[in-house]
Amino acid sequence: MVDHLGIEFIEIGSDFIKATMPVDHRTRQPMGLLHGGASMALAETLGSIAATCCVDNSKQYCVGLEINANHIKSAREGFVQGICKAVHIGKKTHVWEIKIYDRKEQLICISRITIAVIDHKKA
């Protein structure tokens, strides 16, 4: 999905991850606007990667449990940028907020994802 949609990670900070995604033939709906599903894919990708960075991958893995989004404004061209920050990091669940902006830094979408942290089964 990441390759197909052209998602590129551009920055990892101490409390955030940023990625960009093009608004083009891969991510627009028939009316020429950024597809809401593409925004959701960007949000879920950011939340999943962020959560994975917070666990010991030899002992646990992270999967999306629930995601929601409010599509605030449309985008027709260029790129959008998603910024993911933690709301809650627990032992078994994480909650992440993802804000997606256009090139003019206008809010396009705000999303929240809940991640389940699962222990690897012992053989």
VMD Tcl script that draws the C-alpha trace (Angstrom):
set ca {
  {0.00 0.00 0.00}
  {2.79 2.43 0.93}
  {4.55 1.99 -2.43}
  {1.30 1.93 -4.40}
  {0.12 5.26 -2.94}
  {3.54 6.90 -3.06}
  {3.78 7.46 0.71}
  {7.22 8.68 1.78}
  {8.42 9.07 5.36}
  {10.19 12.41 5.68}
  {10.93 12.93 9.37}
  {10.99 11.04 12.64}
  {11.23 13.16 15.78}
  {11.21 12.40 19.48}
  {7.40 12.55 19.61}
  {6.18 12.48 16.00}
  {6.46 10.92 12.55}
  {5.80 12.77 9.27}
  {5.07 11.38 5.83}
  {3.90 12.77 2.51}
  {1.55 11.35 -0.10}
  {0.90 12.68 -3.61}
  {-2.54 13.80 -4.70}
  {-2.55 12.21 -8.15}
  {-4.24 9.50 -10.23}
  {-3.48 6.94 -7.47}
  {-5.10 8.87 -4.64}
  {-7.92 10.91 -6.21}
  {-11.56 9.87 -6.46}
  {-13.55 10.30 -9.72}
  {-14.45 13.94 -8.95}
  {-10.75 14.82 -8.83}
  {-10.50 15.21 -5.05}
  {-8.20 13.38 -2.65}
  {-9.97 10.11 -1.85}
  {-10.95 9.76 1.81}
  {-9.72 6.17 1.74}
  {-6.27 7.36 0.68}
  {-6.21 9.75 3.65}
  {-7.20 6.84 5.89}
  {-4.44 4.67 4.42}
  {-1.89 7.42 5.14}
  {-3.22 7.81 8.70}
  {-3.19 4.06 9.41}
  {0.29 3.71 7.97}
  {1.63 6.50 10.19}
  {-0.10 5.19 13.32}
  {1.03 1.61 12.76}
  {4.65 2.58 12.13}
  {4.69 4.94 15.12}
  {3.33 2.23 17.42}
  {5.79 -0.33 16.08}
  {8.64 2.05 16.97}
  {7.48 2.01 20.61}
  {7.55 -1.74 21.29}
  {10.18 -4.48 21.43}
  {9.53 -6.13 18.07}
  {11.11 -9.38 19.25}
  {8.34 -9.69 21.86}
  {5.35 -7.77 20.47}
  {3.73 -6.52 17.28}
  {1.14 -3.84 16.60}
  {-2.09 -3.97 14.61}
  {-4.84 -1.45 13.98}
  {-7.89 -1.99 16.20}
  {-10.05 1.01 15.24}
  {-9.62 4.11 13.09}
  {-11.80 7.14 12.44}
  {-11.40 10.33 10.48}
  {-13.01 13.65 9.80}
  {-12.40 14.94 6.29}
  {-12.24 18.71 6.79}
  {-11.15 20.11 3.43}
  {-10.43 18.75 -0.03}
  {-7.16 18.63 -1.97}
  {-6.88 18.33 -5.75}
  {-3.15 18.35 -6.52}
  {0.33 18.41 -5.08}
  {1.10 16.55 -1.90}
  {-0.44 16.15 1.52}
  {1.60 15.69 4.68}
  {0.56 13.59 7.65}
  {1.87 14.20 11.16}
  {1.35 11.49 13.77}
  {1.60 12.06 17.54}
  {0.83 9.84 20.50}
  {-2.25 10.45 22.62}
  {-1.77 7.34 24.82}
  {0.92 4.66 24.91}
  {-0.09 1.78 27.13}
  {1.08 -1.81 27.57}
  {-1.66 -3.30 25.38}
  {-3.13 -0.35 23.45}
  {-1.92 2.88 21.91}
  {-3.95 5.82 20.65}
  {-2.43 8.05 17.95}
  {-3.68 11.27 16.37}
  {-2.85 11.96 12.74}
  {-3.37 15.36 11.13}
  {-3.11 15.66 7.36}
  {-2.32 19.04 5.79}
  {-2.11 20.33 2.23}
  {0.86 22.29 0.86}
  {-0.67 25.52 2.21}
  {-0.71 23.92 5.69}
  {-4.50 23.80 5.72}
  {-6.00 20.92 7.69}
  {-7.40 18.34 5.27}
  {-8.17 15.45 7.62}
  {-7.86 14.57 11.28}
  {-7.79 10.93 12.29}
  {-7.40 8.85 15.43}
  {-6.25 5.26 15.45}
  {-6.28 2.75 18.29}
  {-3.54 0.14 18.05}
  {-3.56 -3.26 19.75}
  {-0.17 -4.38 21.07}
  {0.02 -8.17 20.83}
  {2.57 -10.52 22.36}
  {4.27 -13.00 20.05}
  {3.18 -16.56 20.81}
  {5.86 -18.68 22.42}
  {6.71 -21.86 20.52}
}
mol new
graphics top color blue
foreach p $ca { graphics top sphere $p radius 0.5 }
foreach p [lrange $ca 0 end-1] q [lrange $ca 1 end] { graphics top cylinder $p $q radius 0.2 }
display resetview
